[in-house]
Amino acid sequence: MKSRCANLLVEYGGIRIDTILKLGGEGGSLTLIGKKNDDGGWTFFRESQESAMTDVLDEEDQDLLLLLNPRTRMIGCDLELALKSLGRHWKQLRPVEIHPDFRWSMYKLVIESRVSNLYHWKKICLKNNPLYQLAEWISSSKHTVVLSGAGMSTESGLPDFRSRDGWWRNMDPHKVANVTAIEENYELFWGFYKYRIETVEQYSPHIGHHILAKWEKNGWIHGISTQNVDGYHVVAGNHNIVELHGNIRSIRCHYCGRSSDVADFLNRLNCSSCQGPLRPNVVLFGEMLPDNAWNQAFQWFHRAELVLVIGTSLQVAPANQLPCLTSGHTVYMNMEMPEELDPSFDLMIKGKVGQLLAELDEMLDYIHSGKEE
């Protein structure tokens, strides 16, 4: 880590540097800047200019006094240490600019202390924060529903089919996930879904799944319609679930519909009743969504005051039409922003689903604690 930071300092003149935190006063400023690394972490630098800020410093802030010049210095890869390097009174200075990725973490540090300028911190950290706007919508909504997709699963470790690095790049879905494949190329069909089932069983729900289960328990969301077939929402504890495309761990006979065990399918057995081929109870290409699942989702989204679309590219019909049913707010959250995405969403938030939901959860707890008053 130290060697990487040292190398970055040498390259400083030719790399992109973002403002992390800019503190100002009359006549000068103190700025924490940073470079985002390939692994998602940050390397931090600090900039300072001579100013009237010396009147908030005392003898214990001698290190900060040395910084009051136009020089830029690297301070390392740890945010907490970077903030400490700004002096003991950095929270008392007026915030001018804060990087969106750090607004909530900064505000949590500020509210732990008694500061005279809390209004300015709150204005920048919360009122201009789309995640906090969403937290307020969730808190006030009487009927919030979720549409989840592959982005929820990939953070658990499962391969994605439709991202730029997904499985579909190397395999024609119409040849393997098709109704005709069961009868014309069952060996390929069975091998593909055997691998998928075994992969699903290797992983488990991540923090985002558990947060959605908590929100359902708290009454903050009222239903989840998912395009995923891994069953992780149920495993995490959600009960109001519509699995639009079925569940890969549910097995039935393709001919007579009789239920069977996952082990029977994995062992390549036939139906014990009619000797027909076994298959996962998922929606294949060439099949319609189950009427009961679609009707339930339709009702939920039609009466929703708030719709959260999480981790889906919205490329698959008819599930991609569900957000259009609501007259309330719509929010899109995903690691990737498809070029053809409907621009009518009220909020579009890019990032890892688990991290976004974890931060939202902290905000909701903060709102419901009454501390924001």
N, C-alpha and C positions, 0 to 999 in steps of 0.2 A: 504494500500500500504506500509506504514512504517513497519508494523509488518511483512509482507511478506519479505521485504528486510532484516530486522533484522534476521529473521530465516535463510535466505539464507546465511548470513555471518557465522553463526554457522556451517553450512553444507559445507563450502567452500572447505575443504580438500577432499570431496568425490564427487564433482560434476564437470561436464565438463565446462571449462571456455574457451571462444574464445577471440582471440586478436581482438579488435575493431580498435585501432589506436596505432601504435608504432612509436615514434619519436626518432631519434638518432642524435648523434654527436660524436665527438672524445672522446672516453673514457667512454661513458655511454649512457643510454637510459631512456625514459619516456614512459610508456605504459598504455593505457586505455584498460581494459579487461572487458568482460561481460558474463553473463549467460542469455540465452534466456528462458523466463518464459512460462508456459503452455498457457497463453493468447496471446502469440506472442510478448509481450513487453520484455524489457531487464532490467536487474539490472547490474549496472556498478561498477567496481572497478578500482583502479589505482595502478600501480607499478612504483617505481622509484629506480634508483641506483645512487650513487655518481658519478659525472662526471664533465667534463669541461663546462657543460651547464650553470654554474653560471655566465658566462661572458655575457649571453644574458638577465640576470635578473637585476632588480633594486630594490630599496627600497620598491616599491609598490607591489612587488611579494614576500613578506615575507611568505605568506602561502605556496607558492610553495617551498621556501627554506627548509621548514620543511619536505617536502616530499623526499628530496634527500637522501634516504636510501633504503635498500633492502625490506622495509616493504610493505605489500599490504593492502590497505584500501578501504572499501566500500564507494561510494559516492552517491548512490541512483539510481533512475529509470528514470531520465530525462537526455537525451543526451546533451541538451544545457548546463545544469548545470554541467554535467560531463566534457565537454570540457572546460568550464570556469575554472574548478578546476585545469586544467593543466597550468594555468597562462596566462597572457595577450599576451605572445609572442609565443604561441604554433604553430601558423600558420607559423612563421618564421623558425621553426625548420624543419629539413629534414625528410619527411615521409619515413619510412622503410617498413611498412606493414599496410594495411587497409582492414578490413573485407568487402567482396563483397557487403553486404547489406547496407553499409554506404559510399561507394565510391562517389556516386553522391551527397549525402547530404553534405559530407565533402568538396567536390570541390566547391559547391555553396557557402559555407561559405568563402572559400579561395579567390574566385574571387571577392568577395565583398570588399576585402582589397588589398592593394598594397603589394605584397610580392616579395622578391628578388629571391625566389626559386620556382616560379610558374612551371617551367619546370618539376621539380621532382614531384610536386603534379599532374600535368597533366599526366605524364607518368604512375603513379600508378592508378589514379582515372579514367582515360579515356581509355588509350591504352590497359589496361588489363581488361577492363570492357565489357562483352559481350553485355550488353544493349546499351552501347554507340556505339559498333561496328554495332549493328542492326540499331541504329538511323542514322548512316552514310550511311548504305545500303539503308534505306528508302529514305534518302535525295537525293541519286544519282540515284535511280531506276526510269526508265521511265515507268514501268508498274508493279505495285505491287498489288497482290490480296490476299484475306484473306479467309481461311476456318475456320469457327467457329463452336463450338460444345457446349455441355452441360455446360462446365466450365464457359461460358459467362452467362448462365442463373442462375446457382446456386448462384452466387454472388449477384443476384437480390433477392434471397430468394426461388427460385423454387427448389423443390426436384429433385435430379439427379436420373436417372434410372440405370446407369451403374457403378457408383462408388462403393466403398466397402460398403457404407451406403445407396445405392440407392434403389428405390422402387422395382427393379427387383429381389432383394433378397427375397422378400416375395410374389412375384406374377410371374406367368409364362406368359411372354409377348406373347407367341404364342396362349394363350387362350383368351386374352382380346384385343390385338391390331392386330387382324387377320381378314381378310376378312370374313372368315366363322363365326366368332363370331357375325357379324351383323345379320345373318340369323338364327343361331342356338342358340345364347345366347345374344339376343339384350339387355336384361335387364342389364347384366353384362357390356356389351360394353357401353351402354348409361351411366350407373352409373360411370364408370371409366372416360369417357371423360367429363362428366358433372363436376366431381370434378377437372379434369385437367384445364378445361376452367375457372372455378371459381377461381382456384389457380392462373392462369396466370393474371387474372384481378385484383387480390389483390396486385400485385407487379408492378414494373416499371423498365425501363432501369437504369443501374447504370453508374458510371462515365466512365467505359470502353466503353460502347455503345456510349456515347456522344463524347468521344475522337475519335472513329473511324468515326463518322459523321463529326467531324471537319477535320479529315485527308482527307476525300473524298472531302470536300469543298475546302481544300487547294491544292488538286491535289496530295497528298502524297500516297493515295491508289486509285485504279481504279475499284474495284469491291469486293463484299463480297458474297461468297457462304456459306450458313449456313445450318447445319443439324437441327437447332432448329426450332420449329414450333410456338414459342410464339410471333413472330412479333416485338420483342423489337428493332431490328436494324432499322426497318422502323419508329417506334415510336420515336426513338432517332434522326432521321433525315437523315439516309442514303437513297439514291435513287437507286444506282446501286447494287441491291440486287437480288440474286437468292436463293429462298427458296427451297432447294432440296427436302425436305420432306413435303412441303406444309405449310399451316398456320392453326392453330387450331381454329382461330376465323372466318374462312371462312367455311360456311356450304352449303352442297348440298345434293340432293337426291341420294341415293346409286343406284337406278335403272335408273332414267331418267336423272340425272345430273343437274336438275334444282336448281338454287341457292335459298337459304333461309336465314332467319335471325338467329342469334345466339339464340335469345330469343325463337324461335320456337323449336330449338333442346333442350334447357334447360327445356322447358315446356313439352317435350316429345311428340310433335306434329308430324304428318306425313306430307309427301310432299303434298302441296296444288294442285298439278297437277295430280299425279298418285297414291297418298296415300302410296308411298313407304317409307321405313325407312330413316330418316335423319342421316347424319354423318358429322364429321369435314372433311374438304378437306385436309387430311394428307395422307401420304403414309403408308399403313399398311403392315404387313408381308404378303407376297404373291402377292404384287403389285409391278409394275415397277415404277421407277422415271419418272416423266413427261419428254417427249422428249425435249421440248423447254428449260426446266430448265437445263437438263443435257448437251445439246448442247451448251448453253451459257457458262456454267461453263467450259466445255471442251475447248472452244476457249480461255477463259480468262487465264486458267492455262497453256495452250500450249504456249502462247506468253509471259508469265510472266517472268520478270527479277528477281523478288523476290516474294516468297510465304511465308505468315505467317500462320501457323497452330495454332489456339488459342483455348484452352479449349476443345479439343476432344481427346478421347482415340484412335481414328482411328481404331475402331473395326468393323464399319459398311461399307459394300461394297454397291455400287461402289464408294461412296464418298471418301473412304480412298485411292483410287487410284489417285485422283486429284493431290496431290503434286508430284507424279512421272512424271507428264507430262511436268514439266518445266525443262529447261536446266540451269536455274539461281540458285540463292541461295535459300535455304529452311531453315526455322526457326520454331522450335517447342516450344510453350509456354503453360505450364499447371501446375496446382497445384500438379498433380500426374504424375509420369514418368512410364508408363506401361513397364513391363519387356520385352514384345515382340515388343517394338517400333523399327522401322527401324533406325539403327544407322547411316544412310547416311545423316542425317540432318546436315547442316553446323553449326548451333547453336541450343542448347537445353537449355532452360532457365526455371527453376522451380520457381513457386511463384504464388501468387494470381493475377489473370488476371487484375483486376482493378488497383492494385498497380503497376504492371509492365507497363501497358499502360500509367498510369499517369506519371511515371518517364520517360518513353520514350517520352512522349509529351513535358515535360520540356526540355529534351535533344534536341529534334527537334527544339523547339523555340530558344534554345541557339545557335544551329548550324546556323539557318537561320538569326539570329540577327547579325552574323559576329563576335561575341565576341571570337570565338575560334581561330581566326587568330593571 
